[in-house]
Amino acid sequence: MTYRNVISAVVRALAAETISSAGGCDFEPKVQSGKHVGEMVGRDAAFLTDCWVFGRLHRSLSPAQWRVLVAKYSTHTERKHTAIAELTKTVRSPAPERFRHCAIVTWALPKPAGVSGKRSTTVLPAAWYEMDNWSEEPHPIKTQERWRRDIRKALEREVDEALVAAQTLLDAEGLIETKAA
């Protein structure tokens, strides 16, 4: 199995741990009858590859790279919240801690356009997306926008660096499609 691109590989790998009813990656092979006796095919083969990629990325990426990918792309609620909490401690900004935390949470859990919270994706209550609620003390709106923009730029930069590292790893394993020109 190969992935279209590094983002689809990361998203599938991070989603793999929530697919199993046991709540984790199940590396026990489920052998199906295929072309060869004992060959894995179809969904089970793809799922096993996703689980393998999850483990390989988790083991090979730096903790900071792994944390930012989990915060951005994971569907595992507990791991995503843990990553967000850890990012709040590491992201540098002149903004107050509560503002930094809210900026990171709304970056990791963006409000999809036109959504009122009735989807399978996690959507925060509307008040979370209003910057005026992110600090106890009043700050000029331009200052708040600058803080939020700088925090998001720093997080996106970290995501880009993590994706480059993941791309290098997955290319070396031959898991990313290469299209002939």
Summary of the structure (lengths in Angstrom):
residues: 181
radius of gyration: 19.2
end to end distance: 20.9
largest distance: 68.2
contacts: 480
relative contact order: 0.16
helix: 60%
strand: 1%
